Amino acid sequence: MARLGTLFAVLSLAFIAPPDPVSPDPESIRPIDSADTVFIEDMTWMEVRDAMRDGRDTVIVATGGIEQNGPYLVTGKHNVVLRGTTAAIARKLGNALVAPIVPFVPEGDIDPPTLHMKYPGTISVTEETYEALLTDICASLRTHGFRHIILIGDSGDNQDGLKRVAEQLNRNSHGGKLHYIAEYYDFAAVADWLEEQGISQTPEGLHDDFGMTAMMMSVDPQSVRTKQRLAADRFHINGVNLAPAEQTMNWGRRIISFRADLTVKAIEKALAH
């Protein structure tokens, strides 16, 4: 029995939770150089802290989506595009970082399924969940001292929730100012600009177009299934040939820069007021 008791004692010690790790001093000196990135999720906490102390007092909160986008584009289309546009916006502003892109947004009713939820791979949340998530994200960023929080959405159904969260937090809470920038989601301006550049499209009825495809290719060519489409002789959209790929990728970079310029102009106007 004594041996059995000793065994139980040893086993009980094995299941005792380890002590909490020692928390670093928030004022600890960063021991290495910082990486050249504007994405908070790709930074260490020290890099974020020091970037803010160096004047990066603005943060971009962007919402994308996981939805059906036709036979060629990945379900994370908007998130891929936002990796390009948010980086360009932050760089052009010069004093901004980018919060992790919010991939989960309303995409239709879940049961019974409506809109994009009729297609496998789509992930939807209710409007209440979406706005609650945005509220907590923005509250976290406020706590850490960001003075300006920029809200943008790359999908149409994201817009109303962004606007409501900005209005509610600005009205009921203290801290950094929230700015919903509707001008980011101005695809009519992009289409008009492309027309002026000689890119004329004939819609094929797909949730896809040249502008989105080009932007995605400039970030990740595989996200539009470049290799597979070339093999199947499907490397085109809305009557526009996507070959050569490098040329379309260059268009994508130009479109991203165009959208970033429009957005930065709107942000600067909002901050001025």
C-alpha positions in Angstrom: 0.0 0.0 0.0 2.9 2.4 0.8 4.3 1.8 -2.7 0.9 2.4 -4.2 0.5 5.6 -2.3 4.0 6.8 -3.5 2.9 5.9 -7.1 -0.3 8.0 -6.8 1.8 10.9 -5.3 4.2 10.8 -8.2 1.4 10.7 -10.8 -0.4 13.6 -9.1 2.7 15.7 -9.3 2.9 14.9 -13.0 -0.5 16.5 -13.6 0.2 19.7 -11.7 0.1 22.6 -14.2 3.5 24.2 -14.9 4.0 27.7 -13.5 3.1 30.6 -15.7 6.0 31.8 -17.8 7.6 35.0 -16.6 6.1 37.9 -18.4 8.6 40.2 -20.1 8.8 43.8 -19.0 6.7 45.9 -21.5 9.6 48.4 -21.5 12.2 45.8 -22.4 14.6 46.9 -25.1 14.2 45.2 -28.4 17.4 43.1 -28.8 17.4 42.8 -32.7 16.5 45.0 -35.6 12.9 45.1 -36.7 11.6 43.5 -39.9 10.4 45.7 -42.7 6.6 45.0 -42.7 3.4 46.9 -42.0 1.4 43.8 -41.0 1.0 43.5 -37.2 0.6 39.7 -37.4 4.1 39.5 -39.0 5.6 41.7 -36.3 6.8 40.9 -32.8 5.1 42.8 -30.0 8.3 44.9 -29.5 8.2 45.8 -33.1 4.6 47.0 -32.9 5.4 49.0 -29.7 8.4 50.7 -31.2 6.7 51.4 -34.5 3.9 53.2 -32.6 6.5 55.1 -30.6 8.1 56.1 -33.9 4.8 57.7 -35.1 2.8 54.8 -36.5 -0.4 55.9 -34.7 -2.8 54.7 -37.4 -4.0 51.2 -37.9 -6.0 49.7 -40.8 -8.8 47.2 -40.0 -9.9 45.5 -43.2 -12.6 42.9 -43.8 -12.6 40.3 -46.6 -14.5 37.1 -46.8 -14.6 33.4 -47.6 -17.0 32.8 -50.4 -17.5 31.4 -53.9 -15.8 33.3 -56.6 -16.5 31.3 -59.7 -14.5 28.4 -61.0 -11.0 30.0 -61.1 -10.6 32.2 -58.0 -9.9 30.9 -54.5 -12.6 31.4 -51.8 -10.3 33.9 -50.0 -10.3 36.3 -53.0 -11.0 39.4 -51.0 -8.4 38.5 -48.4 -5.7 38.0 -51.1 -6.6 41.4 -52.6 -6.4 43.0 -49.2 -2.8 41.8 -48.6 -1.9 44.0 -51.6 -4.1 47.0 -51.1 -3.7 47.4 -47.3 0.1 47.2 -47.6 0.0 49.9 -50.4 -2.3 52.1 -48.3 -0.2 51.8 -45.2 3.0 52.6 -47.1 1.5 55.6 -48.8 0.2 56.9 -45.5 3.6 56.5 -44.0 2.3 56.3 -40.4 0.1 53.2 -40.5 0.2 49.5 -39.6 -2.3 46.8 -40.8 -4.3 44.7 -38.3 -4.9 41.0 -39.3 -7.4 40.9 -42.1 -10.8 39.8 -40.9 -11.8 36.9 -43.1 -15.2 36.0 -41.6 -18.1 38.2 -42.7 -21.8 37.8 -43.5 -22.1 35.7 -46.6 -25.8 34.7 -46.4 -28.0 32.7 -44.1 -26.5 29.5 -42.9 -29.6 27.3 -42.4 -31.3 27.2 -44.8 -28.4 28.6 -46.9 -28.8 31.7 -49.0 -26.5 33.7 -51.3 -22.9 32.5 -51.2 -23.8 29.9 -48.5 -25.3 27.8 -51.3 -21.7 27.0 -52.4 -19.3 24.7 -50.5 -16.3 26.4 -48.9 -18.2 29.6 -48.0 -18.1 30.5 -44.3 -20.7 33.0 -43.0 -21.3 34.7 -39.7 -24.3 36.7 -38.6 -24.3 40.4 -38.8 -24.3 40.5 -35.0 -21.2 38.2 -34.8 -19.5 40.3 -37.4 -20.1 43.6 -35.7 -19.2 42.1 -32.3 -15.9 40.8 -33.7 -15.1 44.2 -35.2 -15.9 45.9 -32.0 -13.5 43.8 -29.9 -10.8 44.1 -32.5 -11.1 47.9 -32.5 -11.3 48.0 -28.7 -8.1 46.0 -28.5 -6.3 48.4 -30.8 -7.6 51.4 -28.9 -6.3 49.9 -25.6 -2.8 49.8 -27.1 -2.9 53.5 -28.1 -3.7 53.8 -31.8 -5.1 57.3 -32.4 -6.8 56.5 -35.6 -8.5 53.2 -36.7 -9.3 53.0 -40.4 -12.1 50.6 -41.4 -12.3 49.3 -44.9 -14.1 46.4 -46.6 -13.4 44.7 -49.9 -16.9 43.2 -50.3 -20.2 44.9 -50.6 -22.0 43.2 -47.7 -19.2 44.3 -45.3 -19.9 48.0 -45.6 -22.9 48.6 -43.3 -21.5 46.8 -40.4 -18.2 48.7 -40.7 -20.1 52.0 -40.7 -22.2 51.0 -37.7 -19.3 49.9 -35.6 -17.4 53.1 -36.3 -20.4 55.2 -35.3 -21.1 53.3 -32.2 -17.6 53.2 -30.8 -17.0 56.9 -31.6 -20.3 57.7 -29.8 -20.1 55.4 -26.8 -16.4 54.9 -26.0 -13.2 56.8 -25.4 -9.9 56.4 -27.2 -8.7 56.4 -30.7 -11.0 57.7 -33.4 -12.6 55.3 -35.9 -13.0 56.2 -39.5 -15.1 54.2 -41.9 -13.7 54.8 -45.4 -16.4 54.0 -48.0 -14.2 55.2 -50.9 -12.1 52.1 -50.7 -15.0 50.1 -52.0 -15.5 52.0 -55.3 -15.2 49.4 -58.0 -17.1 51.6 -60.4 -14.2 54.0 -60.3 -11.8 51.1 -61.0 -13.9 49.9 -63.9 -14.0 53.5 -65.4 -10.3 53.8 -65.0 -9.7 50.5 -66.7 -11.9 51.6 -69.6 -9.8 54.7 -69.9 -6.7 52.5 -70.0 -8.2 50.5 -72.9 -9.4 47.5 -70.8 -13.0 46.8 -72.0 -14.8 43.8 -70.5 -17.9 41.8 -71.5 -19.3 40.2 -68.3 -19.5 36.4 -68.4 -21.9 36.0 -65.4 -19.1 34.9 -63.0 -18.3 36.3 -59.6 -15.0 37.4 -61.2 -13.5 40.2 -63.4 -10.3 41.4 -64.8 -9.5 43.9 -62.0 -9.9 41.3 -59.2 -8.0 38.7 -61.1 -5.1 41.0 -61.9 -4.8 42.2 -58.3 -4.8 38.6 -57.0 -2.2 37.6 -59.6 0.1 40.4 -58.4 -0.1 39.0 -54.8 -0.3 35.2 -55.5 -0.6 33.9 -59.1 -1.8 30.5 -57.9 -4.8 32.1 -56.2 -6.3 32.5 -59.7 -5.2 29.0 -60.9 -2.8 30.5 -63.5 -1.0 27.2 -64.3 -4.2 25.1 -64.5 -6.0 27.7 -66.7 -3.1 27.9 -69.1 -3.2 24.2 -69.5 -6.9 24.2 -70.1 -6.8 27.2 -72.4 -9.0 29.2 -69.9 -6.5 32.0 -69.2 -9.0 34.8 -69.9 -11.9 36.6 -68.1 -14.7 38.8 -69.4 -13.2 38.7 -72.9 -9.8 39.9 -71.7 -6.7 37.7 -72.3 -4.6 37.3 -69.2 -1.5 36.2 -71.0 1.3 37.0 -70.7 0.9 36.5 -66.9 3.6 39.1 -66.0 1.7 41.8 -67.9 -1.5 41.0 -66.0 0.4 41.0 -62.8 1.7 44.5 -63.7 -1.9 45.6 -64.3 -2.7 44.2 -60.8 0.0 46.4 -59.2 -1.3 49.4 -61.1 -4.9 48.8 -59.9 -3.7 48.3 -56.3 -1.9 51.6 -56.5 -4.9 53.3 -58.0 -7.2 52.0 -55.3 -4.6 52.9 -52.6 -4.4 56.5 -53.9 -8.2 56.9 -53.8 -8.3 55.5 -50.3 -5.4 57.5 -48.9 -7.0 60.7 -50.3 -10.2 59.8 -48.5 -8.4 58.9 -45.3 -6.5 62.2 -45.2 -9.8 64.1 -45.8 -11.4 62.2 -42.9 -8.5 62.9 -40.6 -8.5 66.6 -41.5 -12.0 66.8 -40.2 
